[in-house]
Amino acid sequence: MFSAKLIEILKQARQIVVLTGAGTSAESGVPTFRDAQTGLWAHYNPAELASPEAFKRNPKLVWDWYSWRRETVLAAQPNAGHYALVQMARHVPNFHLITQNVDGLHQRAGSEQIIELHGNITRIRCEHCSHTIDLTKQNLDSLTLSDTEPPRCASCNHYYRPDVVWFGENLPVQALQQAEQLAQSCDVFFSIGTSSQVYPAAALPLYANKAVVIEINREKTALTQQADFALQGASGEILPALVECVWG
């Protein structure tokens, strides 16, 4: 299934960087951002609910939408692709995982020290003082909830908001800089389940100009022709097989 050249490259790799996108989570049943509009939310444009302007205009509407999305995410489970990356990290001297996903499934699978480019939907933070709460560790019921507005920060009385990057907002500077530096220095760069269209994350493979670039995706993308190896298919099937073949 895999070429001998690819297997040998991975066996010799000392530093591997992995970038994951929505495709890795879709296999766990997490709808992509654009596909998340179902049921009561079907007539809303997601782009109009994911911006600072939308939150200022109708904070409760945005809060409720993200609460619904959070419930969907927490009901999902990591898939074989998530667990394969945990296994890969155990065999590589220097392994780094960068994700565009906000669902926290990599953490729940056991991956550590993840660079989150777009934040995490299971966290909320104060829009003013940035006090952050991890809702996987603290129950939302511990906050003062209202039927008409999002919960407010006990320190400054401003609203809590999802700890994610919205349209019109910059990615976390430190996370992006670290991701770019890692891409520049790695031996192997994986692009997994990402469309390679959302910048600046889509530029990371370009920073990996000294690395062997491997793409895993169900569909061809803008990166496919530039990649050294393009493996077409589900990451939940390809990654476990690849890890077994190289390090099993």
Secondary structure, 3 states (H helix, E strand, C coil): CCCHHHHHHHHHCCEEEEEECHHHHHCCCCCCHHHCCCHHHCCCCHHHCCCHHHHHHCHHHHHHHHHHHHHHHHHCCCCHHHHHHHHHHHHCCEEEEEECCCCCHHHHHCCCCCEECCEEEEEEEECCCCCEEECCCCCHHHCCCCCCCCCECCCCCCEEEEEECCCCCCCCHHHHHHHHHHHHHCCEEEEECCCCCCCCHHHHHHHCCCCEEEEEECCCCCCCCCCCEEEECCHHHHHHHHHHHHHC
